[in-house]
Amino acid sequence: MLGLEPQVLLLLLVCLIAACAFEFVNGFHDTANAVATVIYTNTLRPWVAVIWSAFWNFIGVFGGGIGVAMGIVYLLPVESLVDQNIYHGIAMVGALILAAIIWNVGTWYYGIPASSSHALIGSILGVGIAFSLLPDTNGAAVNWSKASETGIALLVGPLFGFTLTIILMFILKRFVKSKAIFKEPHKRKPPPLWIRLILIATCTLVSFFHGSNDGQKGVGLIMLILIGILPFKFALDASKNPLDMRASLAQVEQVMSRVNAAELAPDEQEALQEVNQQTATLDRIFAGKTDVKQLPEADRFQIRKAILLTYTRAKKLMGSERVSLSPQDRKVYEGAIENMRGFTDYAPKWVILIVSLSLGLGTMIGWKRIVVTIGERIGKEHLTYAQGASSELIAAAMIGASTQLHLPSSTTHVLSSAIAGSMVANRGIKNLNPQMVRNIALAWVLTLPVTMVLSGVIFLLFRALL
């Protein structure tokens, strides 16, 4: 069906199954954060909570778009790493998936709320860096501008979660007269109805936004697999005709022709030259074509590469003060380049479906270890109703905001930090469990370097074998 040799098809299926396994592990590793509060406050029975959370994770994957997914894809410049040897693509995606799963399962086994996001991103960076160590390497191995943007997002999220939860807890103490929400839940009795409804709502929000953000990471991971192993099949959205972008291409060329190269710095002149080279490549590919069937399959990956290089180089130019373009020209350019990016920034519906199923099923399995940590071990006391609601509300808001900004967010670290903030707001810093906080912080610090080294070593080993 895909025109692959049997052994290559088998390896592709193994990689796709491994990606689904990663998302499955992500489900029970990260979504335990969402159900911990409703379980520990006796708001919902455990089996009801995990099924409810799984359902909203499933919905969240479909409702989150693909902005975060493309952020994951563009961490690794596949257009620079992919070559004619299909086994090299398999080595790339196999190494990063295996490294992320090893770290995720290991931290889950010890009940440590480590971040699946950090594990995946660290694995991607490790593969890129290891690729740069290979002889005869050409092109960038890691998109460092995207990596730094992602790193800042993952760092800021927990800090905001911790701080905002403290503020929200103080507001609740100041204005809520009912003291019942600040007491430890009864071991058997459920909370009052209004408190239950609030906790169920916050659990639902965290589950939905976890699906919309972390689910997209799974979508991005599978797109990395498909583009890395089958670049000619999945480089462009198969539901669109590449010839339809010619009008947008002409608009980009028209705007770029109005940029005065003499006014630019040397590096900006190089960027302009690169833009012109890539648009000329697209013109050459499209020349004389009247039907999509006339477009060789091998050219689809070249089109993708030209679009992305045009976008990155032109983005640098558009941000320069030395580029004097009218607002109208800038508007024309933005609309044209967005239309062209529509051919590269996509995910098939079946990819979104299998990720949502993997995440939803994973949510219902193996959640207990992380729930115990969240509910009992971050602080020296069990969660109160107010702590559970406020930490989940802040976590949901932070994750939702990250999704809207097309940035990855660590559900684990945002919610763990929020719960730590609620503990501090309740009785001060002494209310934190120093050993567990140290373990979580250690996992947070170690995840990136460990997964980078692990994926890099596995990648080099696979390249030597394949």
KEBADO-840162 format. One line per 3 residues: number of its first residue (from 1); their letters; for each residue x, y, z of C-alpha. Coordinates in nm, 4 decimals. Layout:
<rs>
NUM	A	X/Y/Z | ...
</rs>
This chain:
<rs>
1	MLG	0.0000/0.0000/0.0000 | 0.2799/0.2422/0.0900 | 0.5279/0.0907/-0.1524
4	LEP	0.7598/-0.0190/0.1298 | 0.9699/-0.3290/0.1712 | 0.8189/-0.5722/0.4265
7	QVL	1.0915/-0.5109/0.6848 | 1.0564/-0.1319/0.6523 | 0.6786/-0.1550/0.6877
10	LLL	0.7275/-0.3663/1.0003 | 0.9669/-0.1113/1.1508 | 0.7227/0.1693/1.0678
13	LVC	0.4443/-0.0166/1.2488 | 0.6739/-0.0759/1.5478 | 0.7518/0.2976/1.5641
16	LIA	0.3818/0.3892/1.5451 | 0.2947/0.1377/1.8172 | 0.5791/0.2749/2.0313
19	ACA	0.4442/0.6290/1.9837 | 0.0999/0.5118/2.0942 | 0.2665/0.3393/2.3904
22	FEF	0.4330/0.6677/2.4848 | 0.0963/0.8429/2.4780 | -0.0577/0.5547/2.6742
25	VNG	0.2115/0.5937/2.9413 | 0.1548/0.9686/2.9293 | -0.2118/0.9004/3.0079
28	FHD	-0.1570/0.7204/3.3364 | 0.1552/0.9189/3.4222 | 0.0203/1.2710/3.3756
31	TAN	-0.3562/1.2390/3.4056 | -0.3235/1.1093/3.7597 | -0.2654/1.4749/3.8365
34	AVA	-0.6162/1.5584/3.7185 | -0.7954/1.2913/3.9226 | -0.5896/1.3170/4.2421
37	TVI	-0.7957/1.5966/4.3933 | -1.1405/1.4479/4.3256 | -1.0249/1.1101/4.4611
40	YTN	-0.8577/1.2431/4.7741 | -1.1495/1.4689/4.8596 | -1.4001/1.1813/4.8119
43	TLR	-1.5705/1.3842/4.5408 | -1.5715/1.0915/4.2970 | -1.4926/0.7258/4.3340
46	PWV	-1.1602/0.6342/4.1709 | -1.3078/0.4317/3.8827 | -1.5591/0.7064/3.8052
49	AVI	-1.2893/0.9738/3.8202 | -1.0502/0.7994/3.5817 | -1.3221/0.7172/3.3273
52	WSA	-1.4477/1.0775/3.3422 | -1.0945/1.2102/3.3007 | -1.0220/0.9686/3.0152
55	FWN	-1.3310/1.0888/2.8288 | -1.2306/1.4565/2.8565 | -0.8722/1.3778/2.7588
58	FIG	-1.0110/1.2123/2.4449 | -1.2233/1.5188/2.3664 | -0.9330/1.7519/2.4426
61	VFG	-0.7071/1.5968/2.1778 | -0.9662/1.6761/1.9100 | -1.0330/2.0243/2.0448
64	GGI	-0.6741/2.1419/2.0841 | -0.5801/2.2045/1.7214 | -0.2278/2.1229/1.5989
67	GVA	-0.0261/2.4301/1.7032 | 0.1610/2.2490/1.9830 | 0.2036/1.9413/1.7608
70	MGI	0.3802/2.1490/1.4964 | 0.5988/2.3022/1.7670 | 0.7183/1.9504/1.8506
73	VYL	0.7741/1.8692/1.4816 | 0.9782/2.1839/1.4242 | 1.2088/2.1217/1.7219
76	LPV	1.3864/1.8772/1.4940 | 1.4478/2.0159/1.1431 | 1.3506/1.6959/0.9637
79	ESL	1.4200/1.8609/0.6285 | 1.7883/1.8671/0.7300 | 1.8033/1.5211/0.8885
82	VDQ	1.6149/1.3097/0.6357 | 1.8190/1.1500/0.3578 | 1.7704/0.8772/0.0993
85	NIY	1.8326/0.5993/0.3524 | 1.4954/0.5233/0.5074 | 1.6600/0.3301/0.7907
88	HGI	1.8243/0.6510/0.9110 | 1.4776/0.7987/0.9620 | 1.3772/0.4887/1.1558
91	AMV	1.6868/0.5230/1.3759 | 1.5953/0.8846/1.4483 | 1.2341/0.8317/1.5541
94	GAL	1.2992/0.4972/1.7232 | 1.5686/0.6431/1.9482 | 1.3664/0.9403/2.0686
97	ILA	1.0538/0.7325/2.1407 | 1.2443/0.4604/2.3273 | 1.4342/0.7105/2.5428
100	AII	1.1151/0.8976/2.6386 | 0.9309/0.5759/2.7290 | 1.2200/0.4447/2.9406
103	WNV	1.2289/0.7642/3.1488 | 0.8505/0.7886/3.1777 | 0.8060/0.4302/3.2957
106	GTW	1.0994/0.4576/3.5366 | 0.9704/0.7700/3.7105 | 0.6163/0.6288/3.7181
109	YYG	0.7432/0.3099/3.8840 | 0.8914/0.5125/4.1686 | 0.5824/0.7341/4.1932
112	IPA	0.7665/1.0528/4.0945 | 0.5591/1.3100/3.8992 | 0.8138/1.3667/3.6222
115	SSS	0.7158/1.5458/3.3022 | 0.6324/1.3552/2.9842 | 0.6811/1.6836/2.7978
118	HAL	1.0360/1.7218/2.9250 | 1.1085/1.3589/2.8418 | 0.9867/1.3915/2.4831
121	IGS	1.1575/1.7254/2.4211 | 1.4830/1.6063/2.5786 | 1.4748/1.2965/2.3587
124	ILG	1.4196/1.5057/2.0451 | 1.7073/1.7387/2.1327 | 1.9332/1.4426/2.2114
127	VGI	1.8745/1.2912/1.8690 | 1.9438/1.6253/1.7007 | 2.2689/1.6778/1.8902
130	AFS	2.3822/1.3193/1.8255 | 2.3090/1.3698/1.4546 | 2.5417/1.6711/1.4522
133	LLP	2.8236/1.4442/1.5768 | 2.8007/1.2190/1.2723 | 3.0625/1.2633/0.9979
136	DTN	2.9542/1.4540/0.6854 | 2.6604/1.6139/0.8666 | 2.4988/1.8982/0.6752
139	GAA	2.2438/2.1488/0.8018 | 2.1176/2.2371/1.1481 | 2.0567/1.9451/1.3826
142	VNW	1.8275/2.1284/1.6266 | 1.5968/2.4265/1.5854 | 1.7484/2.6145/1.8798
145	SKA	1.5179/2.9167/1.8544 | 1.2164/2.6871/1.8897 | 1.3922/2.4880/2.1620
148	SET	1.4630/2.8017/2.3670 | 1.1031/2.9168/2.3262 | 0.9832/2.5756/2.4447
151	GIA	1.2275/2.5713/2.7355 | 1.1115/2.9101/2.8607 | 0.7478/2.7963/2.8436
154	LLV	0.8240/2.4826/3.0469 | 1.0177/2.6861/3.3049 | 0.7680/2.9685/3.3466
157	GPL	0.4617/2.7405/3.3791 | 0.5486/2.5873/3.7200 | 0.6623/2.9243/3.8590
160	FGF	0.3329/3.0854/3.7642 | 0.1411/2.7825/3.8915 | 0.3096/2.8065/4.2324
163	TLT	0.2677/3.1832/4.2664 | -0.0878/3.2168/4.1335 | -0.2153/2.9348/4.3556
166	IIL	-0.0784/3.1088/4.6647 | -0.2571/3.4271/4.5584 | -0.5834/3.2406/4.4899
169	MFI	-0.5670/3.0632/4.8268 | -0.5267/3.3960/5.0085 | -0.8249/3.5366/4.8157
172	LKR	-1.0368/3.2354/4.9143 | -0.9381/3.2714/5.2794 | -1.0238/3.6396/5.2699
175	FVK	-1.3648/3.6206/5.1026 | -1.5056/3.2666/5.1559 | -1.6813/3.2484/5.4911
178	SKA	-1.7351/2.8714/5.4932 | -1.4404/2.7139/5.6744 | -1.5348/2.3630/5.5619
181	IFK	-1.3383/2.4000/5.2383 | -1.0152/2.4590/5.4328 | -1.0404/2.1389/5.6370
184	EPH	-0.9028/1.7964/5.5553 | -1.1673/1.5838/5.3795 | -1.3517/1.3207/5.5776
187	KRK	-1.2180/0.9757/5.4954 | -1.5600/0.8419/5.3997 | -1.8051/1.1269/5.3641
190	PPP	-1.8212/1.3202/5.0367 | -1.7976/1.7015/5.0505 | -2.1016/1.9303/5.0259
193	LWI	-2.2655/1.9342/4.6819 | -2.1399/2.2800/4.5807 | -1.7819/2.1834/4.6633
196	RLI	-1.8183/1.8568/4.4714 | -1.9406/2.0412/4.1636 | -1.6452/2.2824/4.1769
199	LIA	-1.3939/1.9979/4.2135 | -1.5529/1.7985/3.9305 | -1.5417/2.1109/3.7113
202	TCT	-1.1715/2.1722/3.7826 | -1.0908/1.8022/3.7226 | -1.2748/1.8245/3.3907
205	LVS	-1.0845/2.1366/3.2886 | -0.7439/1.9881/3.3705 | -0.8333/1.6670/3.1828
208	FFH	-0.9561/1.8557/2.8767 | -0.6594/2.0911/2.8605 | -0.4178/1.8056/2.9292
211	GSN	-0.5613/1.6297/2.6252 | -0.5439/1.9469/2.4170 | -0.1771/2.0044/2.5049
214	DGQ	-0.0156/1.6682/2.5794 | -0.2270/1.4945/2.3172 | -0.0840/1.7316/2.0593
217	KGV	0.2645/1.6215/2.1599 | 0.1659/1.2673/2.0654 | 0.0297/1.3964/1.7350
220	GLI	0.3575/1.5803/1.6753 | 0.5538/1.2676/1.7610 | 0.3643/1.0566/1.5081
223	MLI	0.4033/1.3261/1.2422 | 0.7791/1.3194/1.3093 | 0.7691/0.9435/1.2491
226	LIG	0.5694/0.9708/0.9276 | 0.7723/1.2593/0.7852 | 1.1026/1.1029/0.8937
229	ILP	1.0298/0.7577/0.7497 | 0.7929/0.8434/0.4620 | 0.8831/1.2010/0.3666
232	FKF	0.7440/1.1743/0.0149 | 0.4061/1.0555/0.1448 | 0.3549/1.2863/0.4424
235	ALD	0.5632/1.5961/0.3689 | 0.2504/1.7816/0.2547 | -0.1190/1.7598/0.3342
238	ASK	-0.2495/1.5005/0.0878 | -0.5969/1.6564/0.0948 | -0.4647/1.9743/-0.0709
241	NPL	-0.3309/2.0395/-0.4201 | 0.0212/2.1911/-0.3982 | -0.0386/2.3753/-0.7251
244	DMR	-0.2980/2.5864/-0.5441 | -0.0251/2.7690/-0.3524 | 0.1152/2.9380/-0.6636
247	ASL	-0.0881/3.2554/-0.6094 | 0.0437/3.2852/-0.2517 | 0.3965/3.2145/-0.3749
250	AQV	0.3667/3.5001/-0.6240 | 0.2554/3.7328/-0.3430 | 0.5552/3.6377/-0.1271
253	EQV	0.7895/3.6998/-0.4208 | 0.6250/4.0343/-0.4903 | 0.6698/4.1506/-0.1306
256	MSR	1.0296/4.0258/-0.1135 | 1.1113/4.2120/-0.4361 | 1.0346/4.5369/-0.2515
259	VNA	1.2969/4.4706/0.0152 | 1.6040/4.6869/-0.0519 | 1.9053/4.4585/-0.0084
262	AEL	2.1427/4.7559/0.0123 | 1.9815/4.8633/0.3422 | 2.0272/4.5247/0.5077
265	APD	2.2994/4.3866/0.7322 | 2.5158/4.1080/0.5802 | 2.3273/3.8261/0.7580
268	EQE	1.9957/3.9772/0.6483 | 2.1185/3.9946/0.2908 | 2.1978/3.6221/0.3134
271	ALQ	1.8465/3.5585/0.4466 | 1.6938/3.7519/0.1554 | 1.9076/3.5597/-0.0913
274	EVN	1.7950/3.2320/0.0671 | 1.4294/3.3361/0.0400 | 1.4752/3.4152/-0.3279
277	QQT	1.6495/3.0815/-0.3863 | 1.3704/2.8854/-0.2202 | 1.0889/3.0661/-0.4008
280	ATL	1.2787/3.0079/-0.7266 | 1.2928/2.6372/-0.6387 | 0.9160/2.6322/-0.5952
283	DRI	0.8687/2.8155/-0.9261 | 1.0860/2.5564/-1.0977 | 0.8898/2.2654/-0.9465
286	FAG	0.5535/2.4153/-1.0426 | 0.6597/2.5273/-1.3939 | 0.4457/2.3785/-1.6687
289	KTD	0.2306/2.1740/-1.4254 | -0.1458/2.1898/-1.4801 | -0.2471/1.8818/-1.2817
292	VKQ	-0.1317/1.7480/-0.9457 | -0.0643/1.4106/-1.1104 | 0.2182/1.5775/-1.3038
295	LPE	0.3934/1.6538/-0.9757 | 0.6464/1.3789/-0.8938 | 0.6021/1.2341/-0.5460
298	ADR	0.9682/1.2989/-0.4694 | 0.9117/1.6735/-0.5195 | 0.6641/1.6918/-0.2316
301	FQI	0.9381/1.6826/0.0306 | 1.1375/1.9437/-0.1636 | 0.8281/2.1677/-0.1626
304	RKA	0.7968/2.1261/0.2147 | 1.1625/2.2122/0.2657 | 1.1363/2.5221/0.0452
307	ILL	0.8243/2.6484/0.2255 | 0.9775/2.6086/0.5708 | 1.3091/2.7666/0.4731
310	TYT	1.1250/3.0558/0.3069 | 0.9208/3.1071/0.6227 | 1.2147/3.0998/0.8666
313	RAK	1.4371/3.3297/0.6579 | 1.1563/3.5739/0.5748 | 1.0556/3.5845/0.9428
316	KLM	1.4036/3.7118/1.0258 | 1.3721/3.9827/0.7622 | 1.0275/4.0914/0.8751
319	GSE	1.1573/4.1441/1.2271 | 1.4366/4.3759/1.1156 | 1.4092/4.7525/1.1539
322	RVS	1.6056/4.7902/0.8305 | 1.3265/4.6356/0.6237 | 1.0936/4.9163/0.5209
325	LSP	0.7676/4.7678/0.3978 | 0.4216/4.9202/0.4083 | 0.1603/4.7733/0.6452
328	QDR	-0.0277/4.6534/0.3385 | 0.2760/4.4625/0.2087 | 0.3267/4.3012/0.5480
331	KVY	-0.0395/4.2017/0.5604 | -0.0193/4.0501/0.2119 | 0.2940/3.8580/0.3089
334	EGA	0.1437/3.7222/0.6321 | -0.1684/3.5992/0.4547 | 0.0335/3.4391/0.1748
337	IEN	0.2846/3.2627/0.3989 | 0.0049/3.1402/0.6264 | -0.1654/2.9864/0.3261
340	MRG	0.1585/2.8143/0.2221 | 0.2171/2.6874/0.5764 | -0.1269/2.5284/0.5604
343	FTD	0.0245/2.2674/0.3275 | 0.2956/2.1685/0.5803 | 0.1222/2.2221/0.9180
346	YAP	-0.1329/1.9444/0.9334 | -0.2145/1.6081/1.0879 | -0.4405/1.3409/0.9366
349	KWV	-0.7602/1.2666/1.1305 | -0.6518/0.9069/1.1892 | -0.3385/1.0288/1.3680
352	ILI	-0.5448/1.2443/1.6046 | -0.7825/0.9525/1.6634 | -0.5193/0.6956/1.7613
355	VSL	-0.3458/0.9475/1.9900 | -0.6733/1.0356/2.1636 | -0.7560/0.6666/2.2100
358	SLG	-0.4077/0.5905/2.3490 | -0.4227/0.8829/2.5898 | -0.7754/0.8030/2.7017
361	LGT	-0.7029/0.4343/2.7616 | -0.3798/0.5137/2.9416 | -0.5683/0.7437/3.1772
364	MIG	-0.7633/0.4470/3.3131 | -0.4541/0.2361/3.3874 | -0.1785/0.2689/3.6455
367	WKR	-0.2860/0.6044/3.7881 | -0.2589/0.5124/4.1563 | 0.1150/0.5633/4.2155
370	IVV	0.1152/0.9262/4.1042 | -0.2196/0.9974/4.2745 | -0.0757/0.8922/4.6104
373	TIG	0.2192/1.1269/4.5603 | -0.0019/1.4213/4.4636 | -0.2566/1.3633/4.7376
376	ERI	-0.0332/1.2767/5.0307 | 0.3368/1.3346/4.9799 | 0.3932/1.6842/4.8394
379	GKE	0.2783/1.8412/5.1655 | 0.2710/1.7210/5.5257 | -0.1086/1.7091/5.5222
382	HLT	-0.3763/1.5739/5.2907 | -0.5289/1.8062/5.0349 | -0.8168/2.0230/5.1513
385	YAQ	-1.1092/2.1071/4.9234 | -0.9773/2.4607/4.8716 | -0.6273/2.3364/4.7882
388	GAS	-0.7563/2.0835/4.5393 | -0.9875/2.3263/4.3610 | -0.7473/2.6210/4.3510
391	SEL	-0.4468/2.4190/4.2314 | -0.6456/2.2503/3.9542 | -0.8101/2.5763/3.8454
394	IAA	-0.4715/2.7470/3.8126 | -0.3195/2.4429/3.6396 | -0.6069/2.4279/3.3880
397	AMI	-0.5698/2.7996/3.3145 | -0.1937/2.7709/3.2630 | -0.2191/2.4663/3.0360
400	GAS	-0.5035/2.6216/2.8375 | -0.3056/2.9421/2.7875 | -0.0026/2.7442/2.6675
403	TQL	-0.2178/2.5582/2.4156 | -0.3565/2.8853/2.2791 | -0.0004/3.0146/2.2405
406	HLP	0.1009/2.6889/2.0624 | 0.3505/2.6103/2.3390 | 0.3970/2.2792/2.5222
409	SST	0.3120/2.2708/2.8910 | 0.4044/2.0182/3.1590 | 0.0808/1.9163/3.3317
412	THV	0.2796/1.7337/3.5972 | 0.5025/2.0220/3.6939 | 0.2367/2.2907/3.6685
415	LSS	-0.0055/2.1016/3.8932 | 0.2626/1.9772/4.1344 | 0.3856/2.3363/4.1701
418	AIA	0.0298/2.4592/4.2184 | -0.0326/2.2047/4.4949 | 0.2962/2.3018/4.6574
421	GSM	0.1793/2.6652/4.6415 | -0.1501/2.5725/4.8080 | 0.0418/2.3978/5.0877
424	VAN	0.2611/2.7045/5.1411 | -0.0444/2.9329/5.1448 | -0.2036/2.7137/5.4092
427	RGI	0.0730/2.6907/5.6678 | 0.3873/2.8336/5.5149 | 0.6951/2.6763/5.3598
430	KNL	0.7306/2.4346/5.6517 | 0.4146/2.2600/5.5308 | 0.5995/2.1119/5.2321
433	NPQ	0.7394/1.7594/5.2474 | 1.1092/1.8337/5.1800 | 1.1996/1.4819/5.0671
436	MVR	0.9226/1.4548/4.8073 | 0.9723/1.8125/4.6859 | 1.3424/1.7330/4.6489
439	NIA	1.2603/1.4181/4.4479 | 1.0226/1.6085/4.2172 | 1.2742/1.8910/4.1711
442	LAW	1.5506/1.6386/4.1026 | 1.3350/1.4672/3.8385 | 1.2593/1.8100/3.6874
445	VLT	1.6299/1.8939/3.6674 | 1.7454/1.5531/3.5454 | 1.4751/1.4749/3.2874
448	LPV	1.6156/1.6881/3.0053 | 1.9853/1.5920/3.0346 | 1.9156/1.2226/3.1018
451	TMV	1.6742/1.1824/2.8094 | 1.9068/1.3829/2.5824 | 2.2002/1.1537/2.6607
454	LSG	1.9851/0.8408/2.6482 | 1.8236/0.9212/2.3121 | 2.1553/1.0371/2.1666
457	VIF	2.3313/0.7133/2.2626 | 2.0431/0.4993/2.1339 | 2.0372/0.6980/1.8078
460	LLF	2.4094/0.6499/1.7467 | 2.3724/0.2798/1.8282 | 2.0805/0.2446/1.5854
463	RAL	2.2694/0.4323/1.3123 | 2.5600/0.1939/1.3557 | 2.3269/-0.1069/1.3261
466	L	2.0954/0.0126/1.0481
</rs>
